[in-house]
Amino acid sequence: MSTKLRNKKGKNSVIWVLMGLMVAGLGGYGVTNFGASIGSIGSVGEREVDLRDYARALNQEISAMSAQIGLPLTFAQAQELGLTDRVRAQLFATAALEDEADQRGLSVGDGEVRRVVTSISSFRGLDGSFDREAYKLTLRQQGMTEAEFEERMRAESARGLLQRAVMGASAAPETFVTAVAAWTNETRDFTLAELIASDLDAPVEAPSEEALKAYYEANPDAYTRPETRHITYVWLSPEMVQPTIEIDEATLRAAYDERIDEFVVPEKRLVERLVFANDDEAAAAKARLDAGEVTFEELTAERGLTLADIDLGEMSREDLGEAGEAIFAMAEPGVAGPLPSSLGPALYAMNGILEAQETTFEQARDMLLPELTIDRARRAILEQSEGIADVLAGGETLEQVAESMKMELGQIDFSSETQDGIAAYAEFRDAAGAATAEDFPQLVELDDGGVFALRLDGIDPPAVRPLDEVREAVAADWTRAETQKRLLEKGAEIQAALDNGATLSALGLVTTHYAGFARSGHLADLPAEIATRAFRLDAGKSAVIDASARVFVVQVDAVHAAAPEEAAAVAEAMRPRVAQSVAGDVIDLFITAIETEKGITVDQAAINAVHAQMQ
């Protein structure tokens, strides 16, 4: 299927030209500076494809793609993505239609051209009306005359006439629409059974030595030890330094006082506030509320608000200002008021009481102490880091650094499977994986404030583990594979019985029946392949499904045609989309035909000139 004009629906030559006029900095790409000897990048029949149009359209396409991905797109990247080929195909398609319109004598009058030109926002003045001076200036900046631009508008309008005539002759095939609608709304009744190990006639025996060895040799990747790196490291963590940190009582007390709002929380109320214009309105609303004529929520709705709009959340007595005393005097939820607020008289709904909470200094001490010591430890490591980096740079070995700087010295056999100890840190894993034997140890900071440095001592390449080392895993894998194989064989036996007239529910299996299951339906916790296969089967047919290491047998009990009214509704919704798709295919085929008939010439030198100025 051709996609010459369908990759960017609506982005015809008019849009390309107009957008080109408005793109800031276009001159930087040298759009109007290709020399008088180069005017086009090729032609279709008698219609040339203007070189400047190609530059403008390509610049617009690159800008649009950059905006879409959120990053500036280089010209080389645009070429890799095929944007240059796509823009050329669109421009040559447009030229083919315009040349065909010329040959068929299609045109529009001056009045239509005038209407198009004066409707373009770029040519309007501050008062919103067409401004001829702005029109001339904009065209001059782009190296175009009024006559050239208006001729383009005339050609564009004529092309549109031809394009609409071709596309307007197409319609959605009714047989296709009704068939797809019926297919979409068709439902199935089916019965499903999952085969498990207990459904086998006999348990799977333990594998023999020969079977175990054969399976091991057939699946070496499963038992291959990953590359192992032998690494020596020095490490200093906040937890290592923490025991050396002492915090005096004054510091603890200061930390407590600084976070007093966290430890001493005053009593609060859950409050909603509905403000009125004056005291009389507020009093009248409260009277209606007290008389049971209306609820607080209904009063709120009468003001065009919701309870969420007037919710104040958790409020202390001080937060509520002058209304605080009255609201905090309430022993249970209710509505108080009218009471003053910063916005005017209001009714306050008190919905809950949050008791005051106080954590004493003695209670908070055990929480504050470890927090403060670990923070001090991090700062101590930060202060010590420069010295550690200096001795490493001075050529001391990790062993010497560990002793002089009181760091932990360790060794680890590191692989992609290692996650314990220092290997739990992503920074260490990254450094260990990238290290080479030629690297000098460098200090690296960890996300918890610790630091480390490492040395690569050697590398063991990937290797298949000996059978004795993985015997237990091989036995378990063989058992799973053999069980799966026998379940599939059992499934084939069951399917043969079903083909001979048996029903799945009568074979003593645990089954689930699904009635009226829709094509778009979902089977919770089951592979999607089950529903897909069920809708490929005719009534009475069955299938064995091997999916996600599980074995199922499905039997379709009945196929229900779509209800006429449902199929009709789906067809009605589909018809415009199908018609649009058919129309697009028709215009693509039409363009391909006229391009073939008229012939296309391409000036690669001109194209290269545009590309050179955009790089």
N, C-alpha and C positions, 0 to 999 in steps of 0.2 A: 504493500500500500504506500502510495506517495504521501509525503508529509510536507510538501513545499510550502503550502499556505496554512497548514493546520498546527504547526508547532507554536505559533503565536497568533491565535485568533484575535482579530480586531486590530492587530498591529500592522496595518497596511501602509502603503507608501506615504499617504497623507500624514499619518502619525509619525512615521520615521522622519519626514521632512520637518514637521512642526517641533517634534522633540529635539531634533538636531538644532533648530533655531534657538532653543531655550537652554541647551546644556552648557553650563558654565565652563569656561576654559577650553572650549572646543578648538579654538585657534592653536592651542598648544600642541595639538596633534597634526597641525599643518594641513587642515582639511581644504583650505583654499590656496595651497601653495605647492601644487604639483607641476606647475609649468604649463604653458599653453599647448605643448605638443601632446599632452595626455588628457583626454576628456572622458573616456569611458573604460570600463573594465571588460567590455564585451557587448554582445547584442543578441537579440532573438528576432529573427526576420529583419525588419527595417527599424526596429526599436532598440536604441542603445541604452545600456545601463550606466548611468552617470557615475563617474568615479567619486564625486563628492557625496552622492547619496549613499554609496557603499561605505565611505568613511564615517558618515553620520550614523548610519544604521548600526555599524559595527561598534561604534563608541557607545551608542545607547544600549546595545545588548550587553556589553561588558559592564556598564554601569548598573544595569538591572540585575545581572547575576551577582555582582559585588554586594548590592543591597540585600539580595536574597540570602547569601551565605554569611553576611556580616563582616566580610574581610575584603580588602581591595584585591581585585583579580588582575594579575599581570597579563600582558598580551600573550606570552608563551603559554600560560595556563588556559587562556581563552581558546587558543588553537588546539591544545590537547583535549579540551571539552567539546570541540567541534563547532564552536560558535561561528568561526569564519565561514565554514562550509554551509551552516544553516542560514546565515544572513545572505550569502550569495544565492542559495537556492530560492529564498523568498523573493529577492530582487529580480532574478531572472524569470520567476513565475509571474510576477507583476508585469514585467516587460512583455511577456508573451500575451497576457490578457489585453494589455493596452494596444499592442500591435494588431491583435485580432479585432478589437473594437474599431480601430481605424479602418481596417479592410472592410468591415461590415457597415461602415458609414455611421457608427454610433457617435453622438456628440451631445453636448448640452449648450444652452444659450448663455449669453452674457449675464442674464439675470441670475441664473443659478450659480455662476462663478462668483458674482458679486455677493450673493447671499452667503456662500461658503467663506469667502475672504473676510467679510465684515463680522462674521460670527466667531472668528478666532480671537481668543482672549489676549494673546500676545500683542495684537494690533489695536488694543483699546487704550484710551487715555484714562486720566484720573476719574473722569465722570462716568466711565463705563461705556462710552460710545466709541465708535470706530475713529481712530486717529490716523490720518493719512501720513503725517510726518513720522509717527512711530512705525508705521508700515514700511515706509521707504528706508528709514534708518536701520531697522532690523534686517531687511533684505540686503542692504548694502554691506552690513557687517558680515554677512554670510557669502558675499560675492555673487549675489543674484540680482537680476533686474525684476521689475514688476511684471514685465511681459513673460519672463521665464517662469516665475512662480505661478502666475495665472494660467499659463499653458499647462503647467503640472496639475493644477486644480481641475482644469477642464478634462485632462486625460484621466485623472483619478475618478471623476464623476462618470465618465463614459465607461471606464473599466468596471465601476460598480454596477452600472446598468447591465453589462454583459454577465457579470458574475451572478447577480441576482436572478437573471433570466435562466442561467444554467442550473443554479441550485434550486430555483423555484419549481423546476419541472420534476423534481424528485419527491418521493413520498415514502413513508414507512411501509414495507411489504406487510400486508395485513396477515397473511398466513404465518409469517415469521413472528410477528408480534403476538398473535393468539397462541402459537405453539409455545413460545417462551413463557408467556403468562401462565399457561396451563401447567407447564413443566415446573415453574417456580412454586406454585401452590399445591402441587401434588403431595400427598402424605402417605405414610407407610404404617402398617401394623407389623411389628416383628418381635421375635423372641430371641433372647440373648443368654448364652451360658458361657461363663469363664471356666476353662479347664485348669485345675490345680493338681499338685502332686498326688493328693489323695484320690483323684479320679482315675489314676492309672490302675491297671489290673494287678500290678505288683510294685512294691517300692523299688526305687533305683538303688542297686547294690553299690558297695564301695568299689572304687576303680581298682583294676588290677595294676600291677607295676608296669606292664606293657602299655596299658591304656593311659596311665598317668604320664609316662615318658613321651608317648606319641603326642599327647595334648600339649605338653610342655614344649616340645620341639616345634609344634605347629604354630605356637603363639609366643614367639620370643619377645615381642614388644611389651607384652603384659608383665614380663618378669625381668625387664632390663633396668638395672640400677642407673639412675641419672648421673651425669657428670658430677664428680665429687671434688670439691676444692678444700685443700688442707690449709687452714688459715690460723695464724696467730694474731691475737688482738690485745690491746689494752683498753680498759673501759672504766669510766668514772660516772656513776649515776648519783642523782640526788639522794637515793636511799642509802648509798654507801657513805655519803658525807653526813647525813642527817644525825647519826649518833654523836657526832663531834660538836653539834650546834647546841648552844645554851641560850634560852630565852628567859629573861628576868621577869619578875612579877609586874613591874611597871610597864613593860612592853605589852604583856598580855592584857593588862587593864586598859591601856591605850587602844589596843585593837578592839576590845569589847566596847569601849565607849564610841569608837568610830562606827561600829556596826550596831549601835543601840536600837535602831529602828527594826533590825532583824530579830533582836532578842526580846525587845519589849514592844509588844503589839497591843494597842489600846482596843477596847471594846468597839465594835463596828456594827453597822446596820446595812442590810441590803435594801436599797431605796430606789424608787422611781418618782420622778417629779413632773407634774403636769402644770404648766404655767398658763395663767389667764391674763386678759388685758387689764382687768381691774378687780377690786375686792368684791363688787356686786356679782360679777359673773362667776367668780370662784365660789362665793357663798351659795349661789343658786345651784351650782353643780354639786356642791357638797350636800345640799338639802335633798336633791334628787337621789344621790347615792345613799343617804341615810334612810330615805323612804323606800328603798328597794326598787326604784323605778329604772335604774340603770346600773351597770357594773363599771368599775374603774376602767376596764379594757374598752368598754363601749364609749365611755366619755372620751377616752384617748382617740378612738376611731372617729368620733364626731369632729375632732380637730384635724383630721387628715393625717394622723400619726399612728405609729404602732408602739407597742410596749418597748421594743428594742430602741426606738427613737428617743424615749424619755428615761431610759435606764441609766442611773448614776453609778451602779455597781456598789462596791463596799465603801461606806462613808463613815468617818469618825465624827464625834460630836463637833470638833473644830471645823471639819470639812463642810458641815451643814450650816455654819454661821448662826444667824438668829433663829433658825428653825431647829437647831440641834437639840435644845433643851426639851422641847415638846416631843420630838421624835424619840429621843432616848428615854423619855418618861413612859413610853408605850411598853407594856409587858408582853405583848403578843402582836402578831402581824395585823395590820389594819391600815386605814387611811386617815391621815391627820390634815387639818387645815380648815380654812385658808391660813397659810403661814408665809412669811416673807421669804424672798429669794433675790438674788442679784438681777433676775430678769422680770420680777414682778410677783404679785400674789400667786400662790401655787398650792395644789393639793399634793401631798406626799404619801405614796404607798410604801409602807414598811413591810417587807416580805420575809425578813429573817434576822435573827440576832446572832452575831459572831462574838463569842465571849473573848475577853481580854486574855492574852497569853504572855507570860513572862518567863524567860530563861535567865536565871541568876548568873552572876559571874562565875561562881563555883561550878554551876552546871555546864556553862559554856567553855570552861577552861580546858577540859579534856578534848574538845573539838578544835579550839583555837591553837593549842600547842603544836599538834602535828602539822597543821596548815602553815603556821609561822616557821617552824623548823625546816620544812621542805622548801618553802620559799627562800629562806636564808641559804639553804644548801645549793639551790639553783644559782643564786647570786655568787656564792663562793666559787662554784665551778666556773662561772663566767669570768670571774676575776683571775682564776688560775689558768684559764684556757690559753691566754697569750704566752705564759711561761711554758706550758706544755708544747705549744706549737713551735716555740723557739728551740727547745731542746731536740725536738724531732728534726727541725731544719738543720740543727747543728750536727746531725749524723748519729745521734745516740740510737742504739737498738731499742726495740720495744721492751726487751727485758730490762735494760737500764732505765728506761723511762718509767716503767712500772715501779721500780724500786725507788727512784729519786722523787717521783711525783705522787707516790702512794696511790697508784692505780691498780685495778685488778688485771692480772695477766691471765689470759686463757687461750685455749686452742679449740677449734671446732672443725669437724668434717662437714662442710657446708654443701648442700644441694638444693634443688627446687623443692624438695620435700621437707627441708629443715625449717622449723617454726619455733623452736624452744629457745629460752634464754635470750641472749642478745640478738639472735636471729628473728625474734618476734618484731623487731623494729624494721620498718620499711627502708629507712636510711642505711641500715647495716646490710640488708639483703641487696640493695642496689649497688652499694660499694663492693660487696663481696663478689657479686656477679660480674662486675666490670674490671676488677683488679687484674693486673698482669705481674709477671715475675720481675719486670723492670721497674715497677712503680716504687717510689719512696713513700713510706707511711705518712699520711696526712691526717690532721685532726678534723673530725666531722662531728657536727652537732646533732643530737637526737631531739625529737619533738618534745620530750619530757624535761629538757634542760641538761641532759647528760651529754658526754662526749666520748668518742672512741677513735682509735686508729688501728689499722690492720696491715698485715703482711701476708702475701700469698706464698706459701711454702711449696706447693705442688698441686698437680691436677691429675686425678684418675679419670680417664675417659669413660663414657657409658659402657656398661658391660652387662651381659646376661648373668643374672644371679645363678649360682649352682642349684640344681634341683633340690638337694637336701635342705637348702636354706629356705626355699619357697614351697616345699612339698605340701604344707597345709593349705596354702592359698591355691595351688594348682588343683588339689583334690576338690576344694570347694567350687572352683570354676568349672572343673570337669563335671561335677554333679549337677550344677545349674544348666550347663549346656546339654548334658544327656537328658535331664528332665524336660527341657524345652523340646528337644528332638522327639522324645517319646510322646509328649503332649500333642505335638503336631501330627504324629502318626495316629494317635487316638482321635484327634479331630478329623482326620481323613476317613477313619472308620465310621465315625458318627455321621459325617456328610454323606457317605455311601448309603447308610441306613435311611437318612432323610430323603435321598433321591429315590429310594424304593418305597416311599409312602409314609415313613415314620414321622412323628412330630417331635420336636426337641423337648417339649414339656413332658413327653411320655417316656423318656429314656433314663429317668432317675437322676437327672442332673439338677443342680440348683439353677433355676432360670429366672429371668426378669422379662416381663412382657411390656412392650411399649405400644400404645394404641394412638393412632392419629398423629404420629410423629412427623413434624414438619421438616422440610429440607434444610431450613435454617436453624433447626433445633440444636440443643447442646446436651451432651451426656456428661453429667458431673462426674469427675474423677475417673473418666474412661477415655481411651484414645479416640481422637476425632475420626480415625480411619474406620471405626465401626459404622458410624452414620453414613460416611461416604460409600462404603461397600454396600450397605443396606439399600441405598438408593440406586445402585447399579444392578440390583437383582430384580427379577420378575417374581410375581406371587408364587409361593411354593418352593422357590429356590433357596439354597443355603450357601454359605461360604465359611471357610476357616480363615481367621485373621490372626496374623503374627505381628503384634504391635507392642512397642515399649517393653520387650521381653516378657510379654503375657500372651496367652493363647485364648482366643474366643471362637465360638461357633454362633453364627447368626442365621436365623431362618425367617424369611419374609412371609408373613401370614396373609397379608392382603395389601393391595395397592388401591388407594382412593384418589379418584380424579378430583381436581380442584372444583370447588363450588362455583357455579357459573357467575354469581355476583362477585365473588372474590377475584376470579380470573379476569372478569371485565374491568374491575377497578385497577388491577395491576397493569392490564393492557393499556388502559387509558393513561396511566402514569408513565408507561414506557414509550408510548407512541411519539411524543415530541423528541425524546432523546434519540430514538432510533432514526427518526426523520432527519434530525440534525447530523447524525453520523453518516447516513446515506448521502445526504447533500454534500458533506465534506468529501466523501469518497468520489462522488460524481465530479466535483470541481477539480479534484486532484487528477483524476483520469483525463478530464478535458484538457487540463494544462499540459499533462504529459504528451497527449496527442498533438496539440498545436506546437509544442516545443519540438517534437520529432519532425513534424511537417515543415516548420519554418527553419529549423536548424539553429543551433546555438554556437556562437563564437566566443572565445574567452581570450582576453589579453592578459596573460600571466605577468607580463612586465608591469602593467598598470597595477595589478593586484599587489605585486611585490613592493611597488612604490608606496602604496597605502600602508602596507604592513611595516615597512621600514620606518615610516614616520610615526607609527603608533608604538613601536618598541621602546 
